[in-house]
Amino acid sequence: MGASWVRNNILEKHPDAPISVYAVWVSQLGGNRGAVDSGLFDDERVSSYWDPAGVVGNAIADDVGAMESIIYDVYALYGPDAQWADDAPEPADWGEPVIAATDRLAERVLELTQA
């Protein structure tokens, strides 16, 4: 639900926005790689990854100080000057679950792409 909202309300409404989207799919709630709709993000700005061990969710949980050790159904936004090295930079904004944070997500994406 959150992924299709991003497609419909961020990517399709702002086709020229200078953004990169990394959709990282995990095996939470019994999901498997075959359940991921590969056509969901038919946009060159999107890269999709399968992360069955939850490595990315664990790293984001550490970065944002989440109570859970692994989080999913989350967005993390990084500004155009974010530098990736051995550790991920602190996100400019984040929220979970995506569908409950859509107003803030849309607002922050527009702020970051217009900076």
Buried (B, 14 or more C-beta within 10 A) or exposed (E): EBBEBBBEBBBEEBEEBEBEBEBBBBBEEEBEEEEBEEEBBEBEBBEBEBBEEBEBBBBBBBBBEBEEEBBBBBBBBBBEEEEEEEEBBEBBBBBBBBBEBBEBBBEBBBEBBEE
